[in-house]
């Protein structure tokens, strides 16, 4: 059972066009609750016991927001105040805190809604991870069931669940990477102690035929921009499903 997770909360938040007085993006509130607290609640519900959170932009505000946390998880911060390491570099820096077993990593700017608020997506993702076949298992969303995303899709999924980078010749519809994944520490062994994107880890896993995907049964929302935030607020308000 996977009991450790990391929340990527160290970004600068520049796409949110925030004012100097605005909180860091993970503390952005949607329907009255911050993205960070929403993700932490999902991790707790999935049985996670240890959460690592990396810090850079307005780090002290995130620390302050969590100072009164009294939930079921142990929280540890990974400090990137001196240098932002991007998603992959941030995970590699945190490996001594994450441990030797597979772990979950979640972006700090995504949320989703499941029918009847079932909250089963992360549990299903964790249960479907098979370390004998997989170095990375990514949560994916259908483009028709998403908001705040303006790309053409990230991956196509094959019949065995393995992933291929989306391209114009793909036979299957392109899916969006939903910002949550299960990773193995060994995947980072040859990657640098420097800033790099997690995309390098995905490509490495794909080259080993060990990159797989799991499709979210729900509506996914990216809150990386003001437009994404407005769309998420509108969706949650439409059915009062906060």
WOWOFEN-V967599 format. One line per field, one symbol per residue. phi: phi as a letter, one per 20 degrees, with the letter a starting at -180 (. if undefined). Layout:
phi = ???
This chain:
phi = .ecdccdecdfemffflfegefffggefeclncfgffffffffffenfdccdcecbflgfffgffefefceeeedcedecgfbfdmffffffgegfefneegbeccfeccbbcdgllfldfffffffefcffdcdbcdeccfffcbcmdcedodbddefenfdcgfbfefeeffdefencbdcdgffegdefeafaefgffffffffelcdccceferddcedecgfffffffffffgdldi
